[in-house]
């Protein structure tokens, strides 16, 4: 008992010490597994590139564009701006960014929001939050899907990305620190212009005020679960367990995943990612996908399947609000290997089951029959797809043939880089590479039949993408592109397939930095993820405005509709547009705000 008390006191002391030296290099985990802070990597840029000697002492700050990613160690050259001006709908989430810098060590930098006031109405300060932006190591630029020939082949740079949950921060001398501001306008808010103040302070006695002007338009954005944009970011439960040091599929594992997956649900995610057997991507990720279904070959050569984990995971995600689709990977795993427990030999057996072979049918046919029965009992059959990822037309042919024979009521999902979908026009869910545009007639046919069509990007796509080093505006642009091109939404292969330590280093094997994940452990968001949500909100607003203008059918409404359509179509371009993405979004959002009045 004395030892336990001593350990508790030591942990408390260490936690308090870490909170006091947030940026000075303490890295620990509390007893409940919450990361208190971490040490960022040394800046490869080096302080020698920037002369801070002429900067007067004291904390400095300015409002900067959310498009700006400023280096950590270089003295910022920004036009001083203290006013934050935002416009949005009721129910919309808005972002702003403040940049802080100091030539001397600045302890306990903190912040506060006032209430937001307009004549006769108040919005509580709790609608706003600020998060210190943390830097993670990245390559400067890398658009190839291959192993690096040398460690620093593409050059290194620290990139601001992680939105931390710390309330106070110690700033080191001759460094900058972005602060990401988020304002969630309540759906119940009254329209009007609200005034508030964001204040930054420090133990050194610094105090900087940033007045906020928040214009709430008399329109309402529905909650995320009502958004029609089809967002499919693949989840990776195993990465959460490994990083947190928890037993796979334990109650603690699910509890740790809750804030992370709730954040995904709040972004309008529509699809639950599951796996049918062992790791379907054959060690593509740092963490193998742990099995969700245990296959057992009984001594009498019959089969039984344990769906306990699968059911727990799917129910968990549905309870969070992600309930449109269950995509199951995969009838065609990347190495065609399947794993099962053999009761006769009391051992795990791994079998290569190539599509079209006898063993392929012998293993998959009984499973598909039993799986269909199980899904029917759970009430999930209509929303479940057997999913394939970038498999050849020949493999797809064998998979579809088997599904038609043994599981005709199951849907099919395909990430297609061979235009195989053209052979199967009734596939429930297809996503194509960004440079392989589906023609307008095919999309319209699929939409009329309640079939989903999206596009995807991965490591080989320079634009638009969401790598750590990508301009953050590209995340927002990605949503605009999908809508302009006629798609129902977008897919990206990795919501949280973390490398060894994602909070400090976003590089991983052959993948461009940040390609394997959007968000960080302990339910911490990123600039990239916030900008993607911003783009999805824009599209939902556009859909509402278009429906209104079409239904009104007056000359004035039709003129507004034409203006809106014209602005959207500027984003229907494969490859980089001639105008900068940042300028395109700025002009398009001005049109939305004007038409929303």
MARGURO-457615 format. One record per residue (C-alpha): z, x, y; residue in one letter. Coordinates in steps of 0.02 Angstrom, whole numbers, padded with zeros to 5 digits, always signed. Example, Ala and Ser with C-alpha at 12.3 -4.5 7.8 and 13.67 -1.06 7.14 Angstrom:
! residues 2
+00390+00615-00225A;+00357+00684-00053S;
***
This chain:
! residues 597
+00000+00000+00000X;+00043+00141+00121X;-00125+00222+00083X;-00217+00059+00118X;-00127+00040+00285X;-00168+00219+00330X;-00352+00193+00286X;-00357+00034+00391X;-00281+00123+00541X;-00404+00267+00521X;-00553+00149+00514X;-00491+00057+00668X;-00471+00221+00762X;-00644+00279+00710X;-00721+00112+00763X;-00640+00120+00934X;-00691+00301+00953X;-00872+00257+00913X;-00876+00113+01036X;-00819+00235+01170X;-00953+00363+01132X;-01099+00251+01090X;-01237+00369+01144X;-01145+00528+01105X;-01181+00534+00920X;-01057+00429+00820X;-01132+00338+00674X;-01021+00231+00565X;-01007+00065+00477X;-00862-00055+00490X;-00775-00130+00340X;-00887-00284+00345X;-01044-00178+00344X;-01092-00204+00527X;-01174-00054+00606X;-01075-00007+00760X;-01197+00120+00829X;-01309+00263+00780X;-01375+00427+00848X;-01555+00432+00906X;-01662+00581+00857X;-01693+00723+00978X;-01837+00692+01095X;-01987+00800+01043X;-02054+00780+01220X;-01915+00889+01288X;-01829+00877+01456X;-01929+01024+01523X;-02073+00908+01564X;-01972+00817+01696X;-01876+00882+01845X;-01719+00780+01876X;-01642+00901+02001X;-01689+00800+02154X;-01615+00636+02089X;-01455+00588+02178X;-01306+00550+02069X;-01272+00373+02015X;-01350+00244+01902X;-01523+00187+01957X;-01619+00036+01899X;-01775-00067+01927X;-01861-00219+01855X;-02015-00163+01759X;-02153-00253+01665X;-02117-00302+01485X;-02281-00212+01447X;-02203-00045+01495X;-02138+00077+01365X;-02057+00222+01458X;-02014+00390+01379X;-01828+00425+01358X;-01822+00596+01442X;-01951+00584+01582X;-01898+00533+01757X;-01978+00363+01786X;-02106+00339+01922X;-02089+00154+01958X;-02101+00049+02113X;-01925-00012+02152X;-01905-00196+02112X;-01742-00291+02095X;-01805-00470+02081X;-01837-00550+01912X;-01958-00697+01924X;-01988-00806+01771X;-02075-00971+01736X;-02067-01072+01577X;-02052-01238+01489X;-01894-01320+01429X;-01860-01251+01255X;-01956-01090+01288X;-01886-00915+01269X;-01932-00793+01408X;-01916-00604+01419X;-01893-00478+01558X;-01856-00292+01563X;-01746-00183+01671X;-01758+00007+01667X;-01601+00111+01699X;-01593+00297+01729X;-01467+00428+01785X;-01463+00615+01815X;-01279+00623+01763X;-01181+00559+01614X;-01138+00376+01644X;-01000+00299+01539X;-00983+00120+01480X;-01138+00044+01557X;-01121-00144+01540X;-01197-00303+01607X;-01162-00483+01651X;-01258-00641+01694X;-01206-00772+01820X;-01238-00956+01791X;-01409-01017+01847X;-01399-01140+01992X;-01518-01263+02072X;-01478-01410+02183X;-01369-01525+02081X;-01392-01434+01915X;-01319-01284+01825X;-01378-01189+01672X;-01237-01090+01593X;-01247-00900+01588X;-01243-00911+01398X;-01429-00955+01396X;-01463-00772+01439X;-01428-00611+01347X;-01467-00428+01372X;-01495-00296+01239X;-01504-00108+01260X;-01669-00043+01192X;-01651+00099+01068X;-01779+00234+01032X;-01847+00270+00859X;-01957+00415+00803X;-02142+00377+00794X;-02309+00462+00783X;-02405+00464+00945X;-02552+00379+00861X;-02612+00362+00682X;-02739+00236+00617X;-02775+00306+00445X;-02705+00248+00279X;-02677+00414+00193X;-02540+00539+00161X;-02511+00661+00303X;-02579+00835+00273X;-02431+00905+00368X;-02267+00832+00430X;-02312+00817+00614X;-02500+00798+00595X;-02516+00662+00727X;-02385+00723+00851X;-02214+00644+00875X;-02141+00537+01011X;-01985+00430+01032X;-02033+00248+01060X;-01921+00110+01131X;-01916-00033+01006X;-01749-00084+00931X;-01650-00215+01028X;-01470-00170+00996X;-01319-00284+00995X;-01201-00166+01087X;-01114-00239+01240X;-01087-00071+01325X;-01180+00093+01318X;-01147+00274+01367X;-01297+00354+01451X;-01328+00539+01436X;-01385+00638+01588X;-01570+00647+01630X;-01616+00499+01523X;-01681+00323+01545X;-01625+00168+01451X;-01723+00005+01448X;-01629-00160+01442X;-01718-00312+01368X;-01672-00480+01445X;-01695-00643+01352X;-01674-00816+01428X;-01680-00969+01315X;-01713-01122+01423X;-01621-01270+01349X;-01729-01419+01298X;-01608-01527+01396X;-01630-01430+01559X;-01687-01521+01715X;-01847-01456+01793X;-01826-01351+01949X;-01804-01176+02016X;-01640-01097+01965X;-01561-00944+02044X;-01449-00821+01953X;-01400-00639+01950X;-01405-00504+01816X;-01278-00368+01856X;-01267-00193+01783X;-01106-00094+01801X;-01025+00063+01734X;-00858+00150+01717X;-00920+00272+01850X;-00913+00131+01977X;-01099+00091+01981X;-01152-00087+02021X;-01333-00148+02028X;-01383-00329+02054X;-01547-00404+01998X;-01575-00580+02068X;-01661-00698+01945X;-01776-00840+01998X;-01806-00955+01849X;-01934-01094+01870X;-01916-01227+01736X;-02072-01334+01723X;-02061-01518+01678X;-02131-01493+01503X;-02046-01464+01336X;-02089-01342+01197X;-02037-01414+01028X;-01914-01316+00919X;-01986-01180+00808X;-01981-01282+00648X;-02106-01403+00728X;-02229-01268+00780X;-02396-01281+00692X;-02441-01096+00706X;-02445-01028+00527X;-02339-00870+00531X;-02326-00773+00368X;-02225-00612+00376X;-02181-00549+00201X;-01995-00532+00171X;-01914-00393+00070X;-01738-00442+00009X;-01714-00281-00090X;-01725-00174+00066X;-01577-00267+00140X;-01468-00237-00013X;-01511-00053-00023X;-01482-00018+00161X;-01316-00111+00163X;-01258-00037-00003X;-01238-00209-00084X;-01267-00273-00260X;-01437-00355-00276X;-01430-00545-00264X;-01241-00549-00240X;-01163-00672-00119X;-01133-00526+00000X;-01319-00483-00010X;-01369-00659+00039X;-01240-00663+00178X;-01310-00500+00246X;-01486-00573+00245X;-01439-00731+00338X;-01455-00670+00520X;-01614-00575+00478X;-01700-00722+00394X;-01634-00847+00522X;-01718-00742+00655X;-01879-00760+00557X;-01857-00948+00541X;-01828-00957+00729X;-01998-00874+00753X;-02083-01018+00661X;-02107-00932+00492X;-02189-01049+00365X;-02191-00949+00201X;-02061-00888+00076X;-02110-00725-00009X;-02062-00717-00193X;-02108-00608-00342X;-02142-00669-00519X;-02103-00510-00612X;-02057-00331-00568X;-02117-00244-00410X;-02292-00320-00384X;-02346-00184-00261X;-02305-00040-00377X;-02192+00067-00269X;-02288+00042-00107X;-02124+00023-00013X;-01970+00133-00001X;-01879-00002-00100X;-01952-00079-00256X;-01948-00269-00260X;-01808-00319-00378X;-01857-00453-00504X;-01823-00634-00458X;-01869-00703-00629X;-01810-00626-00793X;-01935-00642-00935X;-01866-00640-01113X;-01964-00633-01274X;-01853-00712-01405X;-01838-00653-01584X;-01948-00797-01644X;-02085-00739-01521X;-02058-00885-01402X;-02025-00855-01218X;-01885-00903-01101X;-01869-00873-00914X;-01715-00857-00806X;-01753-00929-00632X;-01576-00909-00563X;-01618-00780-00428X;-01785-00861-00386X;-01700-01029-00359X;-01559-00954-00258X;-01679-00860-00144X;-01798-01007-00117X;-01653-01128-00084X;-01577-01002+00037X;-01738-00990+00137X;-01770-01177+00136X;-01594-01207+00203X;-01637-01090+00348X;-01790-01197+00389X;-01931-01100+00305X;-02005-01232+00192X;-02193-01251+00207X;-02250-01132+00070X;-02182-01027-00073X;-02302-00884-00109X;-02271-00799-00276X;-02331-00619-00304X;-02419-00591-00417X;-02530-00643-00560X;-02623-00484-00516X;-02493-00349-00478X;-02566-00187-00412X;-02545-00092-00576X;-02563-00246-00689X;-02394-00206-00767X;-02271-00338-00826X;-02091-00312-00882X;-01989-00417-01002X;-01832-00409-01108X;-01869-00403-01294X;-01728-00486-01390X;-01784-00415-01558X;-01765-00235-01501X;-01634-00266-01364X;-01740-00169-01240X;-01847-00183-01084X;-02032-00178-01121X;-02168-00135-00996X;-02343-00194-01036X;-02510-00167-00949X;-02594-00337-00942X;-02768-00311-00870X;-02854-00472-00814X;-02970-00542-00946X;-02884-00456-01093X;-02797-00543-01237X;-02626-00481-01182X;-02656-00548-01006X;-02674-00724-01075X;-02536-00704-01204X;-02409-00655-01071X;-02461-00764-00925X;-02509-00928-01011X;-02334-00974-01074X;-02256-00920-00910X;-02374-01024-00802X;-02341-01176-00911X;-02153-01155-00900X;-02156-01110-00716X;-02253-01267-00673X;-02125-01371-00766X;-01981-01285-00676X;-02060-01308-00504X;-02090-01492-00540X;-01906-01514-00584X;-01854-01427-00423X;-01976-01528-00317X;-02066-01371-00259X;-02232-01383-00351X;-02334-01448-00206X;-02284-01306-00090X;-02299-01163-00216X;-02445-01043-00228X;-02482-00903-00350X;-02524-00763-00229X;-02641-00615-00245X;-02656-00468-00126X;-02823-00378-00102X;-02882-00392-00282X;-03063-00368-00333X;-03183-00517-00357X;-03186-00479-00544X;-02997-00488-00558X;-02992-00645-00451X;-03116-00729-00566X;-03004-00701-00717X;-02848-00756-00623X;-02926-00917-00561X;-02994-00955-00734X;-02821-00937-00811X;-02738-01042-00674X;-02864-01181-00694X;-02827-01188-00880X;-02638-01172-00882X;-02575-01216-00708X;-02706-01324-00621X;-02576-01401-00506X;-02519-01237-00433X;-02595-01180-00270X;-02676-01011-00242X;-02647-00890-00099X;-02758-00739-00069X;-02754-00593+00051X;-02940-00561+00041X;-03032-00401+00086X;-03186-00440-00021X;-03237-00613+00045X;-03190-00683-00125X;-03130-00844-00043X;-03312-00896-00024X;-03318-00919-00213X;-03164-01030-00209X;-03177-01145-00057X;-03024-01246-00108X;-02900-01101-00112X;-02747-01169-00025X;-02703-01017+00079X;-02821-00875+00123X;-02800-00733+00245X;-02941-00611+00286X;-02948-00441+00368X;-02962-00448+00556X;-03136-00370+00552X;-03202-00494+00422X;-03217-00652+00525X;-03224-00818+00434X;-03363-00923+00506X;-03321-01077+00608X;-03393-01203+00483X;-03289-01133+00340X;-03131-01141+00444X;-03167-01320+00498X;-03200-01372+00317X;-03037-01295+00263X;-02938-01374+00404X;-03005-01547+00363X;-02944-01521+00185X;-02770-01462+00241X;-02806-01284+00185X;-02735-01137+00280X;-02843-00997+00350X;-02767-00846+00437X;-02809-00664+00471X;-02709-00506+00440X;-02696-00327+00498X;-02626-00178+00407X;-02620+00012+00417X;-02808+00035+00440X;-02829-00082+00588X;-02816+00003+00758X;-02823-00160+00856X;-02738-00277+00878X;-02587-00209+00789X;-02399-00194+00799X;-02358-00014+00757X;-02209+00065+00844X;-02330+00158+00958X;-02443+00007+00991X;-02439-00066+01166X;-02314-00209+01153X;-02440-00330+01231X;-02543-00317+01072X;-02411-00415+00978X;-02432-00558+01100X;-02621-00538+01100X;-02622-00554+00909X;-02566-00735+00920X;-02694-00773+01055X;-02833-00695+00952X;-02792-00798+00798X;-02803-00960+00895X;-02960-00911+00992X;-03047-00862+00830X;-03006-01029+00752X;-02873-00971+00628X;-02715-01068+00589X;-02608-00914+00618X;-02583-00737+00555X;-02508-00637+00413X;-02428-00468+00414X;-02372-00382+00256X;-02202-00319+00310X;-02063-00408+00402X;-01927-00290+00341X;-01994-00162+00216X;-01885-00028+00290X;-01906+00160+00266X;-01751+00260+00226X;-01670+00240+00397X;-01777+00127+00509X;-01659+00131+00658X;-01693+00315+00690X;-01864+00349+00611X;-02006+00224+00593X;-02122+00341+00497X;-02157+00312+00312X;-02277+00399+00194X;-02460+00362+00234X;-02423+00214+00348X;-02432+00219+00538X;-02259+00216+00615X;-02181+00044+00611X;-02316-00028+00498X;-02187-00070+00365X;-02068-00174+00470X;-02047-00282+00625X;-01858-00298+00637X;-01703-00195+00604X;-01548-00206+00494X;-01405-00321+00544X;-01520-00451+00621X;-01579-00342+00765X;-01746-00384+00841X;-01880-00272+00916X;-01990-00276+01069X;-02138-00302+00952X;-02059-00454+00870X;-02008-00532+01036X;-02185-00512+01103X;-02258-00593+00946X;-02145-00744+00971X;-02201-00749+01152X;-02382-00762+01096X;-02345-00898+00970X;-02255-00998+01104X;-02408-00980+01215X;-02518-01053+01079X;-02402-01200+01050X;-02407-01236+01237X;-02596-01226+01237X;-02607-01351+01094X;-02495-01474+01186X;-02596-01458+01348X;-02763-01476+01258X;-02706-01633+01167X;-02647-01708+01332X;-02808-01668+01424X;-02916-01734+01281X;-02818-01896+01266X;-02819-01926+01454X;-03009-01905+01459X;-03018-01918+01649X;-03133-01808+01749X;-02985-01708+01812X;-02914-01685+01636X;-03081-01635+01564X;-03100-01504+01701X;-02928-01436+01656X;-02976-01436+01473X;-03133-01337+01510X;-03035-01211+01612X;-02907-01190+01473X;-03039-01173+01336X;-03133-01046+01441X;-02977-00940+01458X;-02937-00949+01272X;-03112-00898+01220X;-03095-00733+01311X;-02981-00682+01167X;-03112-00720+01032X;-03169-00541+01019X;-03170-00428+00866X;-03113-00258+00925X;-03041-00206+01092X;-03099-00312+01240X;-03169-00227+01394X;-03027-00294+01503X;-02853-00227+01464X;-02747-00335+01352X;-02608-00335+01481X;-02724-00402+01617X;-02799-00533+01502X;-02628-00600+01457X;-02569-00599+01637X;-02719-00702+01694X;-02710-00820+01545X;-02524-00855+01571X;-02557-00892+01755X;-02683-01023+01700X;-02557-01102+01580X;-02423-01107+01714X;-02543-01186+01838X;-02604-01318+01714X;-02424-01356+01665X;-02376-01412+01841X;
***
